[in-house]
Amino acid sequence: MKKLLIPFLLLLLIISGCGSKTIEKNGNNINKEVSENKSDTIIYESENGPVEVPADPKRVVVLSSFAGNVMALGVNLVGVDSWSKMNPRFDDTLKNVEEVSDESLEKIIELEPDLIIGLSNINNVDKLNEIAPTVTFTYGKVDYLTQHIEIGKLLNKEKEARAWVDDFKKRAQAAGEEIKAKIGEDATVSVIENFDKQLYVYGDNWGRGTEILYQEMHLAMPEKVKETALKDGYYALSLEVLPEFSGDYVILSKFSDTDNAFQETDTYKNIPAVKNNRVFEVNGKEFYFNDPLTLDFQLDFFMKSFLGK
């Protein structure tokens, strides 16, 4: 009997061992698969709490403001807002990218995005979240460079975003020192725009080069602009009071499809900056944003305009 039991027990041990190896092997496979799945996504700490997003997004839709940030980080776009689409400097990159809005849900579904980005005031966030992870940002909640770093975190490219920010600050501040040395520490600069038959003057954080001029270069702002435009970021004004808001130098943002007849008036022509050829005109559609691509363009423009470089 013992002789019969021993082979039987050995057989049980072998089967048991094989079974445990199979379970262990299968367990390892499961762990490996879970690990791989986890690596496919990251958790981004958004304004509204943690969001699971792709670790390497391939099809991004931007509904407002941040297309240039995404492009600067080398991430593929499949849909962008109308303002980004109309920027002539983005033409080549966005040629085959669809124009979308927070209302064009069916078109966004067709684009099969794996990530959607927009400002916090967009509509249909719940519906957009059903299409793809949707992350929104409140404009001005963080400064413009921190905003780019946040986009970098969201796209899993924080290192690249921080490297660009560090380099940009050095270049912008160095250029600012040169400009102040040339025009004088107390020379004032205004950023004025004519859009849809309305004149505006801008504070220090509303795109159009304001962040570079005031935050990085620390150029002086006219007192009247400080009083009216700093809090809200912009201030609407009439032609009659335009001279009061014009600095020694003026950056004039224009749109070709807007009536710019105000420039033919005596009020405008008699502004000191106009009479002294210190008005630098820019294409509003190119100068609108404060993403890295636009900021680099703005910095080059200022160096050329103020320094002749």
C-alpha positions as CSV (number, residue, x, y, z in Angstrom):
1,M,0.0,0.0,0.0
2,K,2.8,2.4,0.9
3,K,4.4,1.7,-2.4
4,L,1.2,2.7,-4.1
5,L,0.7,5.9,-2.0
6,I,4.2,7.3,-2.7
7,P,3.9,7.7,-6.5
8,F,0.4,9.1,-5.9
9,L,1.7,11.7,-3.4
10,L,4.5,12.7,-5.8
11,L,2.0,13.1,-8.6
12,L,-0.1,15.4,-6.3
13,L,3.0,17.5,-5.5
14,I,4.0,17.8,-9.1
15,I,0.4,18.9,-10.1
16,S,0.3,21.3,-7.1
17,G,3.7,22.8,-8.1
18,C,2.6,23.2,-11.7
19,G,-0.6,24.8,-10.6
20,S,1.2,27.3,-8.4
21,K,3.6,28.2,-11.2
22,T,0.7,28.7,-13.5
23,I,-1.1,30.9,-11.1
24,E,2.1,32.8,-10.4
25,K,2.8,33.2,-14.1
26,N,-0.8,34.3,-14.7
27,G,-0.5,36.7,-11.7
28,N,2.7,38.2,-13.1
29,N,0.9,38.6,-16.5
30,I,-2.0,40.4,-14.8
31,N,0.3,42.6,-12.8
32,K,2.3,43.4,-15.9
33,E,-0.9,44.2,-17.8
34,V,-2.1,46.5,-15.0
35,S,1.3,48.2,-14.8
36,E,1.2,48.8,-18.6
37,N,-2.3,50.1,-18.4
38,K,-1.3,52.5,-15.6
39,S,1.6,53.8,-17.6
40,D,-0.9,54.7,-20.4
41,T,-2.4,57.4,-18.3
42,I,-1.4,60.0,-15.7
43,I,-3.3,61.9,-13.0
44,Y,-3.4,65.6,-13.6
45,E,-4.3,67.8,-10.6
46,S,-6.7,70.2,-12.3
47,E,-8.6,73.2,-10.8
48,N,-11.6,70.9,-10.4
49,G,-9.7,68.0,-8.9
50,P,-7.7,65.0,-10.2
51,V,-8.3,64.0,-13.8
52,E,-7.0,60.8,-15.5
53,V,-5.5,61.8,-18.8
54,P,-3.4,60.1,-21.5
55,A,0.3,60.0,-20.7
56,D,1.1,60.5,-24.4
57,P,-1.9,62.2,-26.0
58,K,-2.2,61.8,-29.7
59,R,-5.4,63.7,-30.6
60,V,-6.0,66.9,-28.7
61,V,-8.8,69.3,-29.1
62,V,-8.3,72.9,-27.8
63,L,-11.5,74.9,-27.5
64,S,-9.9,78.2,-26.3
65,S,-6.5,79.9,-25.9
66,F,-4.0,77.1,-25.6
67,A,-3.4,75.8,-29.1
68,G,0.0,77.5,-29.3
69,N,1.0,75.9,-25.9
70,V,0.2,72.5,-27.2
71,M,2.0,73.1,-30.5
72,A,5.0,74.4,-28.8
73,L,5.3,71.1,-26.8
74,G,5.0,69.1,-30.0
75,V,1.7,67.5,-29.3
76,N,-0.8,66.7,-32.2
77,L,-3.9,68.8,-32.5
78,V,-7.1,67.6,-34.3
79,G,-9.4,70.5,-33.4
80,V,-8.9,74.1,-32.4
81,D,-11.0,77.3,-31.7
82,S,-11.7,79.9,-34.3
83,W,-9.2,82.4,-33.0
84,S,-6.3,79.9,-33.3
85,K,-7.5,78.9,-36.7
86,M,-7.5,82.5,-38.0
87,N,-4.0,83.2,-36.7
88,P,-1.9,83.5,-40.0
89,R,1.2,82.3,-38.1
90,F,-0.4,79.0,-37.3
91,D,-1.6,78.4,-40.9
92,D,0.9,75.7,-41.8
93,T,0.6,73.7,-38.6
94,L,-3.2,74.0,-38.4
95,K,-3.9,73.6,-42.1
96,N,-5.6,70.2,-41.7
97,V,-6.9,70.8,-38.2
98,E,-10.7,71.2,-37.8
99,E,-12.2,74.4,-36.4
100,V,-14.5,73.5,-33.4
101,S,-16.3,75.1,-30.6
102,D,-17.9,74.0,-27.3
103,E,-21.2,73.6,-29.2
104,S,-19.9,71.5,-32.1
105,L,-20.2,68.2,-30.2
106,E,-20.9,65.9,-33.1
107,K,-17.8,67.2,-35.0
108,I,-15.7,66.7,-31.9
109,I,-16.9,63.1,-31.5
110,E,-15.9,62.5,-35.2
111,L,-12.4,63.8,-34.4
112,E,-12.0,61.0,-31.7
113,P,-9.9,63.2,-29.3
114,D,-8.1,61.6,-26.4
115,L,-7.9,64.9,-24.6
116,I,-9.9,68.2,-24.6
117,I,-8.6,71.5,-23.3
118,G,-10.4,74.8,-22.8
119,L,-11.1,77.8,-20.6
120,S,-13.3,77.4,-17.5
121,N,-16.1,79.4,-19.2
122,I,-16.8,76.9,-22.0
123,N,-20.2,75.2,-22.3
124,N,-21.1,71.5,-22.3
125,V,-18.2,70.4,-20.1
126,D,-20.2,67.4,-18.9
127,K,-20.9,66.3,-22.4
128,L,-17.3,66.9,-23.5
129,N,-16.1,64.7,-20.6
130,E,-18.1,61.9,-22.1
131,I,-16.2,62.2,-25.3
132,A,-12.7,62.5,-23.8
133,P,-11.1,63.7,-20.6
134,T,-11.7,67.5,-20.5
135,V,-9.5,69.9,-18.5
136,T,-10.3,73.6,-18.2
137,F,-8.3,76.5,-16.8
138,T,-9.5,79.9,-15.4
139,Y,-7.8,82.7,-17.4
140,G,-5.5,84.7,-15.2
141,K,-5.7,82.3,-12.2
142,V,-2.0,81.7,-12.6
143,D,0.5,83.9,-14.5
144,Y,1.1,83.3,-18.2
145,L,4.3,81.3,-17.7
146,T,3.0,79.2,-15.0
147,Q,0.1,78.5,-17.3
148,H,2.4,77.0,-19.9
149,I,4.0,74.8,-17.2
150,E,0.5,73.6,-16.2
151,I,-0.2,72.7,-19.9
152,G,3.2,70.9,-19.8
153,K,2.1,68.9,-16.7
154,L,-1.2,68.0,-18.4
155,L,0.6,66.8,-21.5
156,N,3.2,65.0,-19.5
157,K,5.9,67.4,-20.8
158,E,6.6,69.5,-17.7
159,K,10.4,69.3,-18.2
160,E,10.2,70.7,-21.7
161,A,7.8,73.4,-20.6
162,R,10.0,74.5,-17.7
163,A,13.0,74.6,-19.9
164,W,11.3,76.9,-22.4
165,V,10.1,79.2,-19.6
166,D,13.5,79.6,-18.0
167,D,15.1,80.4,-21.4
168,F,12.4,82.8,-22.3
169,K,12.6,84.8,-19.1
170,K,16.3,85.2,-19.6
171,R,15.9,86.4,-23.2
172,A,13.0,88.8,-22.4
173,Q,14.6,90.3,-19.4
174,A,17.9,90.9,-21.2
175,A,16.1,92.5,-24.1
176,G,14.2,94.7,-21.6
177,E,17.5,96.0,-20.1
178,E,18.7,96.9,-23.6
179,I,15.4,98.7,-24.5
180,K,15.3,100.7,-21.2
181,A,19.0,101.7,-21.8
182,K,18.0,103.0,-25.2
183,I,14.6,104.7,-24.6
184,G,15.1,105.7,-20.9
185,E,13.9,104.2,-17.6
186,D,10.9,106.5,-17.5
187,A,9.7,106.2,-21.0
188,T,6.1,104.8,-21.1
189,V,4.6,102.2,-23.4
190,S,0.9,101.6,-24.2
191,V,-0.7,98.7,-25.9
192,I,-3.8,99.8,-27.8
193,E,-6.1,97.9,-30.0
194,N,-8.9,98.8,-32.4
195,F,-11.3,95.9,-32.7
196,D,-14.9,96.0,-34.0
197,K,-15.0,99.8,-34.1
198,Q,-13.9,100.0,-30.4
199,L,-10.6,101.2,-29.0
200,Y,-9.1,99.4,-26.1
201,V,-6.0,99.8,-23.9
202,Y,-4.5,96.9,-22.1
203,G,-3.0,96.1,-18.7
204,D,-0.1,93.8,-18.0
205,N,-1.6,90.3,-18.5
206,W,-4.0,90.4,-21.5
207,G,-1.9,89.0,-24.4
208,R,-0.8,91.3,-27.2
209,G,2.7,91.5,-25.8
210,T,1.6,93.0,-22.5
211,E,3.2,90.3,-20.4
212,I,6.6,90.8,-22.0
213,L,6.6,94.6,-21.9
214,Y,5.4,95.0,-18.3
215,Q,6.1,91.7,-16.5
216,E,9.4,90.7,-18.0
217,M,10.9,94.0,-19.4
218,H,9.4,96.1,-16.6
219,L,8.8,99.0,-19.0
220,A,6.7,101.9,-17.6
221,M,3.0,102.1,-18.1
222,P,1.2,105.4,-18.4
223,E,-0.6,106.4,-15.2
224,K,-4.0,106.6,-16.9
225,V,-3.6,103.0,-18.0
226,K,-2.6,101.9,-14.5
227,E,-5.7,103.5,-13.1
228,T,-8.1,101.9,-15.6
229,A,-6.8,98.7,-17.2
230,L,-4.7,96.9,-14.6
231,K,-7.6,95.4,-12.6
232,D,-9.7,94.0,-15.4
233,G,-6.9,93.6,-17.9
234,Y,-8.4,96.0,-20.5
235,Y,-10.3,99.2,-20.8
236,A,-12.6,100.5,-23.6
237,L,-12.0,104.2,-24.5
238,S,-13.2,106.8,-27.0
239,L,-11.0,108.5,-29.6
240,E,-11.3,111.8,-27.8
241,V,-9.4,110.5,-24.7
242,L,-7.0,108.3,-26.6
243,P,-4.1,110.8,-26.2
244,E,-4.4,110.6,-22.4
245,F,-3.8,106.8,-22.6
246,S,-1.0,106.9,-25.2
247,G,2.6,106.4,-23.8
248,D,5.8,107.7,-25.3
249,Y,5.7,104.5,-27.4
250,V,2.5,102.7,-28.6
251,I,2.0,99.1,-29.7
252,L,-1.0,99.4,-32.0
253,S,-2.8,96.1,-32.6
254,K,-4.9,96.3,-35.8
255,F,-7.3,94.1,-37.7
256,S,-7.5,94.4,-41.5
257,D,-11.2,93.7,-41.4
258,T,-11.9,96.5,-38.9
259,D,-12.5,100.2,-39.8
260,N,-9.2,102.0,-38.8
261,A,-10.3,105.4,-39.9
262,F,-9.5,106.8,-36.5
263,Q,-5.9,107.0,-37.7
264,E,-6.9,109.7,-40.2
265,T,-8.2,112.0,-37.5
266,D,-6.3,115.1,-36.1
267,T,-6.8,113.7,-32.6
268,Y,-4.8,110.6,-33.5
269,K,-2.2,112.4,-35.7
270,N,-1.4,114.9,-32.9
271,I,-0.5,112.2,-30.3
272,P,3.2,112.7,-29.5
273,A,4.0,109.0,-30.2
274,V,2.4,109.3,-33.6
275,K,4.2,112.5,-34.5
276,N,7.6,111.1,-33.3
277,N,7.1,107.8,-35.3
278,R,7.0,105.8,-32.1
279,V,3.9,103.7,-33.0
280,F,4.6,100.1,-33.8
281,E,1.8,98.5,-35.6
282,V,1.0,94.8,-35.4
283,N,-1.4,92.3,-36.9
284,G,-4.0,91.7,-34.1
285,K,-4.6,88.1,-35.3
286,E,-0.9,87.3,-34.9
287,F,-0.4,89.2,-31.6
288,Y,-3.5,88.1,-29.7
289,F,-2.3,85.2,-27.5
290,N,0.4,84.6,-24.9
291,D,1.5,81.1,-25.8
292,P,5.2,80.3,-26.4
293,L,5.0,80.5,-30.2
294,T,3.3,83.9,-30.0
295,L,5.6,85.1,-27.2
296,D,8.7,84.3,-29.2
297,F,7.2,86.2,-32.1
298,Q,6.3,89.2,-29.9
299,L,9.8,89.3,-28.4
300,D,11.4,89.3,-31.8
301,F,9.1,92.1,-32.9
302,F,9.9,94.2,-29.8
303,M,13.7,93.8,-30.3
304,K,13.4,94.8,-33.9
305,S,11.1,97.7,-33.2
306,F,12.8,99.2,-30.2
307,L,16.4,98.2,-31.0
308,G,16.5,97.6,-34.7
309,K,17.6,94.0,-34.1
